[in-house]
Amino acid sequence: MVSIIIVGVDGWKEWTQPAVLSIKDKVNVVIVDNGSKIPYPKSDIVHRMENTVSYTKAINYGIKCAGKSDWYLILNNDIIFNAPVLPIIDKLDNSFIYGRQIIEGHGYRWLGLWLALISDKVWQTVGEFDENFQVCGFDDADYCIRAKHFGIYTLYVNLDIHHFGSKTIVRIPDYKSSRQNNIEYFQKKHGFRPDEYKVICN
């Protein structure tokens, strides 16, 4: 089983609903309404956070709502599926983490968390995302670096999903200060600044 977890703040008609309607596979869908000012329509697949929380906390909540699955496909709400994804996922090795945007820095590789594909095997080994990261930013690097300590590497996967990009960041208050706080927290945790990197796949 594959569970698709889409996290959104506001933008139901503009982003989240079109994202859901574009899904072309029979999968378990979980929508996390991360404290939208106007709540998303009530539905079996919509799970609401009453207050806006960090992206990591919303993801962890979404995976708990999804229940046991072989794979968790984590997505921002500003995406559109162009083609089925199950034929590709079915062929993947569940010992790795997969992403569309791949980033490298300081000898590590991580993904851009607008799309992350994590197997239950990896999830049980690495654990949840670190909820100490504020709002969003470098929580993805932290997860992949933690995974590497278990010998779990991050690889590119070509899922045919269009990402509009930067549609959620503009709604985040104090994004720059939160990003800086995340950099400092990350540095204390891992010993280097994560903001020195290069994107190798996008």
Secondary structure, 3 states (H helix, E strand, C coil): CEEEEEEECCCHHHHHHHHHHCCCCCCEEEEEEECCCCCCCCCCCEEEECCCCCHHHHHHHHHHHHCCCCEEEEEECCEEECCCCHHHHCCCCCCCEEECCEEEECCEEEECCCEEEEEHHHHHHHCCCCCCCCCCCCHHHHHHHHHHCCCCCEEECCCCEEECCCCCHHHCCCHHHHHHHHHHHHHHHHCCCCCCCEEEEC
